[in-house]
Each structure stands twice: as C-alpha cells, then as structure tokens.
Amino acid sequence: MEKMDYEKSVSRLEEIADKLENGNLTLEEMMKLYEEGTALAAKCSKSLDKAQLKITELSSGKAKSND
C-alpha cells in the first residue's frame, strides 16, 4: 500500500465502501478491497490516536518546546 496521509486514506476508504456497496465485483475483488479497507481503517485509527495524544500533551503542557 502506498504511503498516504490521513485525508487521502479516508478518501480511499470512501471509494472502497462505494465499490463494495455497488456489488458489481467478483468475490476475489471484494476480498482484496476489504483487506485494503481494513488496513486503511487501522492506519486512520492509529493516526487519530496519535493526534489525540498530541492534543492531550499540548493541553496539559507536556509537549516539548522547540525553543
């Protein structure tokens, strides 16, 4: 899977969901898209967890200063 930022990953997840909902795919195609989608969902979840941690650190004053 190519390296994508969060927004591109979410966009690709939406494309995958649309394709799977249309149902005009072979079982093999559906399985490949499902596998890609689950990997992207995990990646997005991890990105959100990191962002939440960073926000928590910034809010509590624990973030390192770049001064």
ZIVENZI-V612790 format. One line per field, one symbol per residue. ss: DSSP state (h for helix, s for strand, l for the rest). psi: psi as a letter, one per 20 degrees, with the letter a starting at -180 (. if undefined). A space follows every 10 residues. Layout:
ss = ???
psi = ???
This chain:
ss = lllllhhhhh hhhhhhhhhh hhllllhhhh hhhhhhhhhh hhhhhhhhhh hhhhhhhhhh lllllll
psi = pqpqrgghgg ghhggggggh hhjlqrgggg gghgggghgg ggggggghgg gggggggghi jiqpqk.
